[in-house]
Structures are given as C-alpha cells and as structure tokens.
Amino acid sequence: MKAIYKEKVADVWKISKENVESYPNWVKEAFEKNYLYWLDNHLRILMAGLNPSTAKNLKLGAVGSLGGGLAGYGMYQIGYLGDYLDCTNHRIISEKRFHKEYQVIEK
C-alpha cells in the first residue's frame, strides 16, 4: 500500500502470512531474494536489501564500512504479524503507531 509519512509517499506492507498471492510485487521480490524470511511467526528482514540505496544504508549503518569490511550490525530486524514494514524509510512500525504517524492513500 502507499501511505504518507512526514509529507512523503512510502511503500508499506502489513506483515501477514495470509493471501500470499496478494502481496505487493516488492514484497514478493524480497522473499525471492531472501531479504524477507519467515522464522515461525516472525519475519526476518534484511533492511539493506529493501529498496537499496548505498547512501541511505551508510547513513543507517546497515552496510558496514567503506573499506570493504562488513560488521553486520543493524542489518537484520524482526517484524511481527500485524506490524507494518515501511520499505521506503526502512522502518518496522506497530499497528498503533502506524495509525498515528501514517495516512493511507492507496491500498
């Protein structure tokens, strides 16, 4: 879905195991590339792989050092069923917080 966050459009997905065929294309692609991976009822998310931007990933500290070393800190996050994954801003948001901070513009 599309939503407004801080006056900018963001691609957002409500984490769910239901209706796999209706997942957005970017979610399907992320599963195919193992950027998203189910661990029981938790979703392991490789944030650096979602909508990758080297500059943004460096800012987030998600890609290691420029010298080629990869520390791995902050690369993976865990989402829970019912949480929202904001691909554009590399965030996982609870449902309650999502409804406070985001305005849905397209489902």
N, C-alpha and C positions, 0 to 999 in steps of 0.2 A: 504494500500500500504506500501511498505518498502522504506525507504529513509535513506540517510546517513546524520547525524548531528554530527558535531565535531568528525569525523572519527569513529563513531559508528552507527550501524544499529538501526533504530527506526521504530515502527509501527505507521503509520499516517493515518488519515481519514479526507477527505474533508467534512466538515459539510454540509449535504444536506438532504432534505426531499424526494428527488427523488430516484427511484429504490431501495426501501427498501429491496427487496429480494437480492440485490447485495451487501448489507452492509457486511463488514468483520465479521467473527464469533465473534471476541472480542467486536465489536460494538453491535451486536445482543444480546449477553450475558449481556452487560452493560445495555441495555434497559430493558431486562427481570428482572434484579436485581434492577432496578430504579436508577442506577448510572448515567444514562443519561435520561433526561426527557424534553420533549418539552414544552415550555411556549410561545405560539403563534409561532413566527418565531425566537425564541431564544432557545438555548439549555442549560439547567442547567446541570452542570457536577460535580459529586462528585469525585474529584480527588483522594481522599484516597481509593476509591473502584476500580479505574482503575489500573490494574497490581500492586496490593498492595504489598508493601514492608514496613514493620514496620520501619526499619532503615531509609529508604528514606523519609517516611511520617513524621517521627520525625524531620528529617533534614529540611523538608519543613514547619514544624509546622502545619501539617494537622490532627493530631490525638489527640491533647490535651496534657495533662501531663501524666507522667508515673504513677502518684499516682491514676489514675483512673478518674480524672476529665476530662471533655470534653468541652473545651471552644467553639469550633465550628468555630473559626476564620480561614479563608482561606480554608475551606473545600470545598465550592462550588464556581465554577466560571461559567461565562456565555460566551457561544460561539455564534457567529452569522453565518447565512447562508453564505457559501463561505470561512469561516475561516478554519484552519486546526487544528485538535486535535492530538497532539503527546502524545500517551498513554505511551510510554517508558520514556519520560522525563517530563511528567505531565505539558505540555505547551499547550496554545492556541496561534496560530500564524496567523496573517493576511496573505492573499494570496501573497501580495507583499513581505513581509518579508520571507515567506516560500520559494519563488523562489530565494531569495538572500542567505539564510542560509542552505537550504537542497538540496540534489541531489537525485532525484527519481531513484531507482534501480529496482523496481518491482511494477506494478500496480495491 
